[in-house]
Each structure stands twice: as structure tokens, then as C-alpha cells.
Amino acid sequence: MSDLKDKISFKELTESQVAAAGDEHYASWKDDKIRNALKQSEDRSKMTPAKKVWEKFGFER
């Protein structure tokens, strides 16, 4: 087995890390992407029907 348990504490593994300068842009981009996706999901008329998704991937019944 590895002695990694002795080197890294549980607290170090679970605490949030300080973001680097480049990560701030990524976090902002990710937040915008999620907000846009949630907004799009409100208009169900624009969603792809499940049947078409199943057919596309070959899972049709």
C-alpha cells in the first residue's frame, strides 16, 4: 500500500483551494455556461425529443 495517507491530510484533500489568476476566467466562463443552459432548459419547445436521442445512439426500442 501507499504511504500517501501520511503525507496528505483529509483536511487538505477536502478544503477548497485558492484559485489562480487563470482559474478566475474559467470559473466565470463556467458560471455563465451553466446559467445559459438553465435558461435554455426553460423553453422545452427547443429541446431535442428523447426519441430522437435514443435513435441517434442506437438505443431505440
N, C-alpha and C positions, 0 to 999 in steps of 0.2 A: 504494500500500500504506500501511498504518498504521504510525505510529512507536510503537505500543503496546509493542513489543518492548523499546524503550529505557527505557520507564517502569516496567515490572513485570518483576522478575527471575523466573527459573524457580523459585528457592527460595521466593519469596513466593507463587507460584501453587500450589506443592505442599505447603507446610508447613501443619500444622493450625492453625486459628485459635482464639483464646481465646474460649470460649463466654460469651455474655451471660447475665444472670440469667434471662431468659425462655427461653433455649435449654436451660437445665438441666432445666426441666419437660418440654420437648418430648423431650429425649434420654431421660429416664426413661420417658415415655409410650411412645416408640418401642421402647425395650428391652422393656418389659412386653408390648407388642403382638406383637413378634416371638417372645418366649418362649411366649406363649399360643398363637400359631399353630403353633409347633413341637410343643407338647404336643397340640394338636388333630390334627395330622397323624399322630400315632402310632396313633390309632384309625381305621383305614381303613374301618370299617363306617359311619362318619358322613360319609364323603366322597361327593360327587356323582359318579356314574359318568360317564366320559368321553363315552359315547354320548349322554347327556342334554345335556351341554355342547355337543357338536357340533350336535345338533338345535336347541338354543336359538338358536345363532348362524347356523343355516342352512348348516352345512358337512357335513351328513350325506351319507353315500355311498350 
